[in-house]
Amino acid sequence: MNINKILIAAATLFGTNTLIAQHQPIQPFQGKVGKTLDESTQWWPEKVKAKKDAPNVLWILLDDAGFGSSSAFGGLVETPNFEALANNGLRYTNFHTTGICSPTRAALLTGRNHHKVAMGHHAELGIGEPGYLGEIPLEAGTVAEIFRENGYNTFALGKWHGIQPAQQSLNGPFNRYPTGRGFEQFYGFYGGATDQWHPQLSDGINEINIEPNTKHLNELLADKAISYIANQKSTDPEKPFFVYYATGATHSPHHVAKEWSDKYKGKFDKGWDWYRQEVFKRQTVLGLLQKGTVLPPRQAGVQDWNSLSADEKKVYARFMENYAGFLAYTDHEIGRVVDFLKRSDLLDNTLIFLIIGDNGGSKEGTYSGSLGIGERNTAGSNVPFLLENLDKIGTEKSNPNYPLGWSQACNTPFRYWKSDANSEGATHNPLIVHWPNGIKEKGGIRTQYSHVSDILPTTVELAKVSVPEIINGYPQWPIQGTSFAFSFNDGKAPTRHHVQYYELHGGRSIYKDGWKASVYHPRNYSGDTASTDPNFNPRPFSQDKWELYNLNEDWNEINDLASKNPEKLKELQDLFDSEAKNNNVYPLHSYQEGLAKPVIKPKTVILEGVSQKIQVNIGKGAVTITASIETSNKTDEGVIFANGGLLGGSSLYIKDGKLQYILNNGLEEKILTASKPINIGKNTIKLEYTDSKSIILFLNGEKVAEETNINRGKYLNSISSEGISVGKDLNSPVTKSYPWPFAFKGKVTKIVIEQSVQ
């Protein structure tokens, strides 16, 4: 649409009193202008106000939590605050997500299918196709853009995961940041995960450094949520708020204080097979399962718990104790926010949607779990190594994720796990809705089929807000989700969401009125083995095998009916094809197919005065880092530059009059100490990473230290993930041997990174 058509459309909409989001044209003056105030009648333009008694809205979204993890849905992890919300509200047992992070968030925030809004995979895994660009179109307005224009204050906290990495820079563009998509304030992180002890956070569009930090991310987010609401209600008590509260929990790293994980000591010693059976019993008693549901067999690759060695059981049980503490602690901090609403007399008229997981339990922990530190645990299968470092699990010196056996257990009663879009184990998540002023039945169970894209239209209907047809001059695409507000006070009302497709890196399924056809497609493939190795060739889609399930009778996909009912299978295959074409799902591609290679610049120059971390992609060739500094006296010390953190990275600094370069792989620290002192005045320091696994330190043209036989990956790769900070060690410190952020007392005039591009 050209600009003239947009202006005509806007004028037409204004003339018919249709709300135009984020658009405040000058209104015709309705007062009187005289030569003096005595001869004039003042008038102020009317401001948009929310409807009287409009509910506050709180969306809470957890990460990587399966259907059977929380006690609110039969799990063995105690979540009393979730239970309280469910017991005084509604449990939705047939609610679905997209199966993975970014797509679920895109569908939630826009009320549209994830491929339709260009988020067919993670934002950072976008390819040059309409359904996978990794940036939500401005024609797909967000819930915040809608509610702000209806007189609400809008806040977002926690995980965003909806911006391409190329846009996460000091100079933007910022129109797809939370504050560019309708949220007046944002406090959180932009990637898929962050360190829970030393998070990389932003306030609005600006990165902030909170170190030395003493609080867990869960506590920081709860504090900020309470602060947002308290400030807003203290300023304008009649104005409602919309808060999007997306925790980093329980995505890895599974960080939590020992006091929480120790509450579960010994409680999982009987293993994941026992856990699944116990949770299945609880879910049956609670009435959460469809009649006739049976527990599926253990997933292929997951070992019989009783066949494990004593050491394996000890290690794997501790991983689950740690995860349970993490989830329980998350419940505790969310409970603080809910308690604040209650104490402030706001809870009864606050519409809360609590989604326990943007997908099923994580599959990234491998079959034996992972600590994510050190060079001896790269495959995540070294049980002696894990046993030796058992006390590190959950601490700031770990990056832990639990074994796949616990992932399936936390997904009880379903098969598969996160990212397998063909299965309920990836897409079937708990939903709790709490609103005392609007829900008559307390503790009710709702079985209507629903999807994450339905949350927005449901909230819009219940809050009685108007959906703009134009936002910021962009004509809006239709909302695709289906409101399930009708089910709030009618548990027997029939489902209104009849068709829903799913797709993720080639795995796909289609649902229609209780029937489901699905295809499992491995991330990467070699022979008959699924693998995460990007060098494997993807399995041809022609080799994928379709399955067929009647979910009305077989809720968790145990009995494949494809061979018995080929007509129904063909009907659903054709329906998937139609939905795929309408929602930009094609072209199908495997996990890493089509990804552009990262741009490796032969030379990167970072100038003095940089206050945030700068991301630099590092290739496989030789790398030289040159720092130009100035000192005014012998006591000048501090960090010249640092990248990474406690889990891996490096730092160049001066301490006790000595130039030092520390290498940390997350487990061990190596220090190169210069054999000559720093000059007062100008100095040039050069680090040479060679292809032969060695690093040489030069000071003013002279070789002053060398380290050989190193694996440079842990020291350099973090530049592209966390970025490089200049003049101080921001966020997670590379080492605690200095008082971070350990700001340099001299001047860093320039950092130059040169590399051979291969």
N, C-alpha and C positions, 0 to 999 in steps of 0.2 A: 504494500500500500504506500503510495507517495505521500509527501507531507501535506499536500492540499486535501487529499482524501481524509487524512488523519484529522486535520483541523475541522473539516466539514462534519466528520463523525462526532468529534468532540462537541461541536456546537449543537448538533442534533441531540446528543445525549444530555447536554446541559439543559436544553430547552424542555426535555421531558423528565427533568428531575432525576435522571439516572446518575448515580454516584460515579465520579471520575477519580480514581485513586491517585494520590500524590499530585493533584492538580488543583490549584487554587486561583482560578481566574478572578480578576477584579470584578466585584459585584456592582451593579448599577447603584449609585448613591441614592439612598432613600431618605436622607435628611434634607436640610435646607442650608444653602450657602449664602450668607449675607455679607455685607461689608464689615460688620463687626460680629463678635460672638453674641451680643444681645439681639442681633437681627437674624441669627442662625439657629438651626436645630441640628444638634449633633446626632450622628448615627454610626454604629460600628458594624462591619460585616459579620454575618452570622457564622459561628464556628460549628463544625460538625461535632455532635455529642452522641454518645452511646445512648441507647434506649434506657428508660428508667428501669432500675433493678436488673440491668444486664449482668449476667454472671461473669465473674472473673474466670479465666481459663488457665489451666496448668497442664501442659503436656510433659510427661516424663518418659524418657526413652533410655532403657539400659542397652548394653552392648554384649553380644556373644553369650547370652544366657538362654539355655534350652528350656523346653516345656516342663521338664521334671526336676528343675533345680530348686526353685523356691517352695517353701512350705505352703505358700498360698495356693499352689497347684500340686500339692502332694509330695514335693521334694523333701529331702532330709536336711536342707540348709534352713535354719530358723530365720524367718523374715516376718517378725510380728507386725511391723508397720504395714507391710503389703497385705498381710492377712486382715488387719483391721479395716483397711480400705475396701477389701473384697467383701468382708462380712457385713459392711454397712453400705455396700454398693452392689455391683454386678460383676460376675466372672464370665468372660466370653471365651468359650472353649474351642471355637472353630474360627479363630482369627489367624490371618496369614500375613507374612512379610515377603520380601522378594528373595530372601536367602543370603543377603550380604549387605555390607554397610552403606556405601554411597547410594546404591539404587533404592534401598528402603527409605533413606532420608529424603531423597528426591521425591519419591511417591508420596511420602507423608506430608512434606511441606507444600506440595503443589496440588495434591488431590488428583494426580494424573499418573498414568503408567510410566515406569522408569525409563524405558526406551523412548517413549514419546517425548520425554523431556531430556533426551540425549545423555542419560546416565545409565546405559546398559551394563556398565561395570564401574569399578572405582574411578573417581575423577582422574587419578594419576595413571590409569591404564586406558585412557581414551585413545581412539584411533579416528582416522579421518572419514567417518561415516555418520550419517544423521543421528542414529540411535546411540552413538558411542563417543560423542565429542567431549564429554566430561564437563560440560558447563550448561546449567539449566537456562533455557532460552528466556528472554525477558517477556516473551509472549505467554509464558507459563507463570503467572503471578503466584507468590507465596502466601501462606496463611497470614504472615505478618503484614504484608502489603494490604491484604483485605481488612484485617482487624484494625490496623492503624487508621485507615480511612473511615472507619466506623466509630471513631472516638475512643479507641483503646490505646493505652501505652503498651509497647511491645519490647520484650527482652529475650535474649537468647544466651544460654550458658552451656559450656562444655564442648562436646565434639561437634564439628561442622562437617568436614569431609565432603565438601561439595565445590572445591575450587581446583582447577588445574594447577600443578606445581609452577608452571611458567608464570602464572598470575600472582603467586605468593612472593612478591618482591616489594622492595621499599617504595617503588613507584607505581604499584598497582598493575593494571586497572582495578578499581575497587568496587565496580558496580555489581559484582557477584559475591562480594563479601556479605556477611549477615547484615551489616549496616547499610549495604547497598540494595538489600532485598527486603526492606521493610522493618527490620529490627532497629529500634532507636538506640539500643545499647547491646554490646556483646562482650562476654568475658569467657574465654575458652581457648581451644586450639583448633587448627585448621586441618590437620592430617588425620590419618586413620587411627593413630594411637599416640600416646605420649607417656613418658615416665611419670608414674603416680607420685613419686617422692620429689622429683625435680622436674615438674612439667614445664614445657615451653608454652607460655601463655601470651595471649594478646588481649588488650583492652580496646575495643573498637577495631581500628585498622593497625594499631601500633603494638608491636611486640613489647612485652614488659619483662623485666628481670626481677624475680621475687627472692633471689638467693641472698644470704643463706636462709633457705626455707625450712620451717619447722612443722609444716602442716601437710597432711595427705591431700591429694587433689580432691577427693570426696568432700573433705571438710571445707576446702577453699570454695568449692562450688556451692555447697549448702550455705556458707556464710554470705556469699554474694547474692544468692537467690533471696535470702531473708533481707539483705540490705536493699536490693532493688524494690522489693514489695513494701518494706517499711518506709523507704524514702518516697515512693510513689503515693502511698496512702496518706502519709503525713502531709504531702503537698496538695493533693487533690483527692480526698476520700471518696468522692462520688464517682470518680472516673475508674472504670474497670481496667484490669491488666490482662495481658496475654503473655505467658512465660513458657518458653521452650527450653526444657531442662534435660539435656542429653549428657549423661555421665560418660566418663571414660571407662568406667567399670561395666561389665567384668571382662572387657577385652584385655589381652595380655599387653603389658606385663602384669601378672597377678601379684601386685604389691599390696601388702597389708601389714599392720603392726602385729608382732608376735602374740600380743595379748588376745587378738581376735582369732588367729589361726590355732592357738593353743587350746581354745575352747572346744575344738573338735578332735583333740588328741585321742587316738584310739577308736574314734567313732566310725572309721571307714576301713578298719583292719579286716573286715569280712569281705571287702572287695566290691568290684563293680557289678558282678553277677548278682550278688546279694542285694546291692543297692537297687538295681532295676526291679527285682522282685518285691522289695519292700515298698518302693514308690508306687509300683503298679497296684499293690493292695490298697495303699492310701488313696490313690486316685479313684479307685473303684468305690471305696467307702464314701468319698466326697461327692460322688456322682459326676465326675469330670469326664468319664469315658463313655463312648458310645456303647450301647448294649451289644454284647457279643464280642467285644474287643479282646484279643488275646495278645500276650507278650511275644513279640517277634524274636527270632533267634539272634544270637550274638552276631555282630557285624563281622564280615570276613576280615581277617587280619588281627582282630582283637583276641587275645589269648584267654583261655579258661583261667580264672583267677587261681584256682586250686593247683594249676600246673606251674605256677610261678615259683621262683626260688624265694627264700626268706628275705634276701637283700632286695629283690625286685618288689616284693610286697611292701617292705618298709619304705622304699623310695616312692613308689606310686601312691601309697596311702598318704604320705606327707604332702605330695602335690595336691591331693584332694582336700586335705585339712586346710591347706593354705588357700585354695580356691573358695572353700566354704566360708572361711573367715572373711575373705574379700567380699563375697556376696552379702554376708550378714552385716558387715560394716557399711556397705552401700545402703542397705535397708535402714540402718541406724541413722545415717546422715540425711537420707530422704525423709525419714521420720521427724527429724528436727525441723525441716521446712513445713511439713504438715502440722506439727505441733504448734509452730509459730502462727500458722493460719487459724488454728483453733483458738489459741490464746488471744488472738486479735479479732475474734468474732467474724472471721472471713471465710471459714471453712464451709459453712452451710451453703453459701452462694458461690462457691468455687467449683467449676466443672473440671474434674481431674480425669485425664486418660493416662493410665500407667501401662506402658508396653514393656513387658519383661523380655527384652531381647530384640535386636534388629534382625536376628537370624538365630539358628540353632547353635548348640555348643560348638566351640572352635575345633577345627581339624588341624590347626597349624602346630600342635604340640607333639606330633609324631606318635608312634605307638608306645614310646617309653617316656614321653615328657621331655622338656628341655629347660635348662637353666639360662641359655642364651649368653653364656660367658665363656671365655677361654677358647683356645684353639683345639682342645682335646674333645670338645663336645659338639663339633660342627654337625654331626649326624643326629644328635639327640638320643643316642642309643648306648652310651657308655655308662652302664649302671655303677661300676666302681667309682667313676668320676663323680656321678651324682651323689652317691653315698658319702663320698669324701667331703662334699660341699653341701650336705643336707641342711645345715644350719643357715645357709645363705638364702634359701628359698623364701621369697616374699620381701627380702630386704632390698636396700638400694644397691646392693652389690649383685643383684640378679635380674634377669629378664625372663621370668618363668611362665610356662604354659603347661597345663596338665596333659597326661596321656589320652589317646583317643578312646581308650576304654571308659574313662570318666566322661568324655564328651557324649558318647552314646548313652551312658547312664543318665546324664543330665538331660538328655532328650527323650527319656521315657515318656510315652510308650512307642516312640517312633523309630524308624530306621534312618541310617545315614546321619549327616551332620551339616554344619555350616557350608555354604556355597554349592551344595548339591541341589540345584533348583528343581531337579526331577522329583525330589522327595519331600514328605511332610517333615522329616527331621531337620531340614534346612529352613522351611518356610512356616511351620506351624508354631506360633508363639502365644504365650498367655497375654490376655488383655484384661485389665481391671478398670471399671468406670465408677467414679464416686461423685455424687452430687446430691446431698441431702435435700436441697430445695426442689430437685427435679425428678428424683427417683423414689417411687413409692415403696417398692419391694426392697428389702434389705437382705443381702446375702444370696440373691438370686443367681441362677446359672442360665446363660443364654447360649444356644447352640446354632444360631443362624450363621451361615457362611459369610465371612467378611474379610476384607483386605485392607492393607495399610493405607491405600489410596482413599478408603472410605472415611477415615478419621476427619479429614478436612470438611467434606460436605456435611457430616454429622454434626460437627462443632458449629458450622455456619448455621445450620437449621436450628439448633438448640439455643444459640446466642441471638438468633433473629437478626443477623447482620446482612447487609446487601453486598453482593459480589460485583465488583466493578467490571464493566465491559472494556474499559481502557485503563491501563496502568502506565504512568509515565509516558503516555503517547503511544503505547504499544497495544493494539487490539488483542484481546485475550482469547486463547484457545479454550474450548469447552472443558469443564471439569469432568473427569471420567469416573471418579469414584461414586459410590452409591451410599447415601445416608442410611444408617441403621438406627436412627433416632426412634423409629416406630417400635423398635424392640424393647425400649427402656421399660415401658409399663405393660408390655404384652409379650410374655415369654414364649407363647405358642404361635406368634405371628410367623407366617412363612418367610423364608429368605427372599431378598430382593436382588442380591448380587448373584447372578446366574452363571456368568462366564468369566474366567480369569486365566490368562496365560502366564507362564514363568519361563525365563531363559537366563542362563549365566554360563559364560565361556563354553557354549555348545550344548550343555545339559539343558533340557527343556521339558515342559509339560503343559497340558491344557486341561482345565477343569470346566465341566458343564453339568449343573444340576446333580451333583453327586458322583458323576463319572469322571474318571481322570485317566488320560493317556500320557505316558512319560518316557523319557529317554535319558539314561545315564551316559554322560560323555566325560571321560577323564581329562584332567587338566592338561597333562602331557602323556605321551604314550610311547612305549617301546615293547614290541611283541605283545604279551598279554599283561604287562605290568604298568599300572598308573605310576607316574613319577612327577616330582617337582623339578626335575632337571630340565632347564630350558633348551638343552641341546637335543632332547628327544624329539622326534617328529610327531606331530599330532595325529591321532587316529582319524582316518577318513570318516566323514559323516555317513558314508554309504554303509559302513560296518556297524553303525549304531543299531541297537535292537529296541524297538518300541514295546512297552508293556501297557497293560490295561487293568484298571482297578475300579471296582464299584465301592466308592467310599461310603455309600449309604449302609453297606453291610460289612465292609472291610476297611475300617477307619485308618489303619496304619499299614496298608499296602502289603499284605502278605500273600494273597492269592491272585496271581497274574492270570487274567482272563483273555489275553490277546488271542490265543489259539482257539478258544471256545467261542469268541464273539468278534470275528474279523470285521463284521459290518459296523459295529459300534466303534471299533478301533479306527476304521477308515473315516467314519464320520468325524471323529475327534481330530484325526490327522489333518483333514481338510479344514476344520475349524481353526486349528493352530496356524495353518498356512495363511488363512484369512486375517487372523489377529496379528500375526507377525508382519504382514504387509501393511496393515493399518497403523501399526505402532512402531515402525522403523526397527524391527528386530533383525531383519536381514541386512547384511550378510552374516550367516552363522560363522563363528570363528572360535578356535580353541584359545586357551588361556592367554598365551603370549603372542599369538599370531597378529601380525599387522602393527605391532608397536614400533614407533619410530625410535631409532637409536638416540640416546641422550646426546645433546650438543656438547662436544668437548672442545673448549676454546684453547688454542695453542698458548694464549697468553691472557691472564686475568690480572687486572690491577685494582687493588683496594686502597683507597686514599684515607688519610687521617680524618678523624671526626665521625667515622661510622659508629652509630650507637646501637645497631642491631646486628644479628648474625647474617652473613652473606653466604648464599649457597653457591658452590662451585662443583661442577661435575668432573670427576677424576677418572681418566681412562686407565689402560693397562700398561702404557709405556712409561718411560722414565719421567720423573717429575722433579722440578726444582722450585723451591720456595725461597724467595729473597726478601728479607725484612730490612728496611732502612730506619734506623732509630737515632735519637739524639739524647744524650744524658748531660746533666749539668753538674753532678757530683758523684762521688764513689758510692753513696748510699742509695742512689736511684735503683729501685727494684720493682718487680711486678711482672705480670704476664704481658708478653709482646703479642702473641696470638695463641688461640686455643681452638681446637675443634673436637667434637665428640664430648664424652663425659665419663662417668665412672664405669660404664659398660663397654668402653672402648673409645680411644681417641689419643690425641697428643697435644702437648703444650710446650711452647718455647717461652722461657722466663728467666729472669735474673733474681737470684736469692743469695743472701750472704756474700755478695760481691762476685758470685759466679754465674756465668751463662750456662743454662741447663736446658735440655730437651728431654721431656719425659714421654715414654711410649707406654700406653696402658691397653692391654687386650681384654680387659674386664676381669682378669684373674691375676695377672702378674704385671708389675711395673718395671720398666727398664729406664735408666737415666743416663743420657750422654752429658758429661760435664766437660766444658771447654778447658783446655790446658793453658789458655792464656786469658788475662783479664780484659774486661770491657774498657775502652778508652773513654775519657771524659770528652764529650763532644759528639761528633758524628761517627756511627758505626754501621757497617754492612754485614749482615748475618745471612748465610746461605745454607740451605738444607738440600742435599741431593739424594733423592730416592732413585736407585738404579734398578735395572731389570734383573740384576743378580741377587736380589733380596738383601741388599745392604743399604745403609744410610750413612752419609758423611756430613759432618757439621763443619762449616767454614766460618771464620771470623776475620773480617777485613782482608779476605783473599787467602788466608792461611788455614790449612786443615788443622782443626783443634780436637776432633773426636770422631769416632766411627763405631758403628754397630753392624755386625754381619748376621746372616742366617735369621732374618726376621720375616714374618708374614705381614706385609704392609697393609693388608685389607682392613684390619681393625683400626689402624691408625689414620688412614686416609679416606676410606669410604664414608666415614661419618661426616666428612665435609659436605657431602651432597644430601645427607639426611638432616642433621642438626644445623649445619652451616658452620662458618668460621667467625669467631669474634675477635676483635682487634683491641688491644690495650687492656683487656680484662678477660676473665674466664666466666662467661655467662651461663646461666642455667645449671644443669648438672656439671659439677666440676670434674675435670680430667683426673685430678688427684686431690686428696685431703692433706697432702704434705705441705701445702701452703694455705693461708687464710683467704679462701676464695670470696669474692671474685678477684682479689689480689690485683687491683688496678695498678698499672705501670706509672711510676712517678716521673719518668722521662716522657719523651714524645715518640710515637710511632708515626713516621711521615708517610710510609708506603709499604704495602705488601704486594709482591709480584709472584704469581704462580704461573710457571711455564711448564708445558708438557709436550711430549711427542705424541701426536694423535695416531692411534693405530686402528 
